[in-house]
Amino acid sequence: MATATLSTRFQISIPKEVREQQNWSAGQEFVFIPKGKGVLLMPVLTLGDLRGIAEGADKENYRDRNDRF
């Protein structure tokens, strides 16, 4: 398990093995999601990252905003 220490300037360096495994790079933007006593760190996705995510999705019985009560 990789660990890091919070600096006096409240900064944390992400361990190299984690950066490489996740393919994270310098300048990448992240979001912090509070989870109990911890936090979930997720990269902010771009439109390009989302392209094709719903490819092959079943469009049958799709509900539109007009179908809502």
VEXNU-232147 format. One record per residue (C-alpha): residue in three letters; z, x, y. Coordinates in pm, 1 decimal. Example, Ala and Ser with C-alpha at 12.3 -4.5 7.8 and 13.67 -1.06 7.14 Angstrom:
BEGIN
+--------+----------+----------+----------+
! residu !       up !     east !    north !
+--------+----------+----------+----------+
!    ALA !    780.0 !   1230.0 !   -450.0 !
!    SER !    714.0 !   1367.0 !   -106.0 !
+--------+----------+----------+----------+
This chain:
BEGIN
+--------+----------+----------+----------+
! residu !       up !     east !    north !
+--------+----------+----------+----------+
!    MET !      0.0 !      0.0 !      0.0 !
!    ALA !   -102.6 !    143.1 !    337.5 !
!    THR !    152.4 !    136.6 !    620.3 !
!    ALA !    147.0 !    198.4 !    995.3 !
!    THR !    409.6 !    235.6 !   1269.8 !
!    LEU !    421.5 !     39.3 !   1594.7 !
!    SER !    408.3 !    287.4 !   1885.6 !
!    THR !    618.3 !    270.3 !   2202.7 !
!    ARG !    306.5 !    124.7 !   2370.3 !
!    PHE !    296.6 !   -152.6 !   2104.2 !
!    GLN !    -14.1 !    -12.4 !   1936.2 !
!    ILE !    -87.1 !     20.5 !   1563.6 !
!    SER !   -353.1 !    239.8 !   1406.1 !
!    ILE !   -519.5 !     74.5 !   1108.8 !
!    PRO !   -511.6 !    316.5 !    813.6 !
!    LYS !   -847.0 !    474.8 !    727.6 !
!    GLU !   -850.3 !    338.2 !    370.8 !
!    VAL !   -813.4 !    -18.6 !    505.3 !
!    ARG !  -1085.2 !     30.0 !    772.3 !
!    GLU !  -1326.5 !    167.7 !    515.3 !
!    GLN !  -1252.7 !   -101.7 !    256.0 !
!    GLN !  -1306.4 !   -379.3 !    515.6 !
!    ASN !  -1601.7 !   -205.4 !    687.6 !
!    TRP !  -1427.8 !   -230.8 !   1026.6 !
!    SER !  -1549.8 !    -15.5 !   1313.5 !
!    ALA !  -1428.2 !     97.0 !   1655.8 !
!    GLY !  -1476.0 !   -164.2 !   1927.1 !
!    GLN !  -1466.8 !   -455.9 !   1683.3 !
!    GLU !  -1273.8 !   -761.3 !   1809.5 !
!    PHE !   -990.0 !   -918.3 !   1606.6 !
!    VAL !   -780.2 !  -1234.1 !   1617.5 !
!    PHE !   -407.8 !  -1242.9 !   1532.6 !
!    ILE !   -289.3 !  -1552.1 !   1342.8 !
!    PRO !     90.8 !  -1594.8 !   1314.3 !
!    LYS !    200.7 !  -1663.5 !    953.3 !
!    GLY !    575.3 !  -1710.6 !    908.0 !
!    LYS !    740.2 !  -1375.3 !    987.3 !
!    GLY !    408.5 !  -1191.5 !    967.0 !
!    VAL !     62.5 !  -1203.2 !   1114.9 !
!    LEU !   -286.9 !  -1233.3 !    968.2 !
!    LEU !   -544.0 !   -998.8 !   1123.1 !
!    MET !   -903.0 !  -1125.9 !   1105.4 !
!    PRO !  -1223.1 !   -992.0 !   1263.1 !
!    VAL !  -1387.3 !  -1226.8 !   1512.7 !
!    LEU !  -1717.9 !  -1335.8 !   1361.7 !
!    THR !  -2044.3 !  -1338.4 !   1554.2 !
!    LEU !  -2319.6 !  -1598.2 !   1517.1 !
!    GLY !  -2514.0 !  -1340.0 !   1319.3 !
!    ASP !  -2224.0 !  -1308.8 !   1072.5 !
!    LEU !  -2230.8 !  -1686.0 !   1018.6 !
!    ARG !  -2606.9 !  -1711.8 !    969.3 !
!    GLY !  -2684.0 !  -1850.0 !    623.5 !
!    ILE !  -2321.7 !  -1932.6 !    539.4 !
!    ALA !  -2409.7 !  -2293.2 !    446.5 !
!    GLU !  -2728.8 !  -2205.8 !    261.8 !
!    GLY !  -2759.1 !  -2422.9 !    -46.8 !
!    ALA !  -2494.4 !  -2670.8 !     73.1 !
!    ASP !  -2526.1 !  -3027.7 !    -59.2 !
!    LYS !  -2640.8 !  -3247.4 !    231.4 !
!    GLU !  -2594.7 !  -3569.0 !     32.0 !
!    ASN !  -2330.9 !  -3804.6 !    176.5 !
!    TYR !  -2307.0 !  -3595.6 !    494.4 !
!    ARG !  -2100.1 !  -3771.4 !    762.5 !
!    ASP !  -2200.7 !  -3748.3 !   1125.2 !
!    ARG !  -1976.0 !  -3808.9 !   1426.6 !
!    ASN !  -2129.3 !  -4156.4 !   1453.0 !
!    ASP !  -1984.9 !  -4240.4 !   1107.7 !
!    ARG !  -1625.1 !  -4187.2 !   1222.6 !
!    PHE !  -1386.1 !  -4461.7 !   1324.2 !
+--------+----------+----------+----------+
